[in-house]
């Protein structure tokens, strides 16, 4: 099985355009994955808006961002299987 980092590198280096919709939470990640996109990205402003209902002015730290990224990756992976 191909490692996720290897897959991402392959997708980025491919000659085709890589379309990666931005998501802020798990529901968005599942929807994007179910639509068949090869990649997605976590939007920091969307994460802050989703979690705090506030603009992204640095209130969330690396711990909260990493937690959200892990949850998004987990949700997108479950939708693909």
Secondary structure, DSSP 4 states (H G I P E B T S, - for coil): ---HHHHHHHHHHSSS---EEEESSHHHHHHHHHTT-SEEEE-HHHHHHHHHSS--SS-S-HHHHHHHHHHHHHHHHHHH-
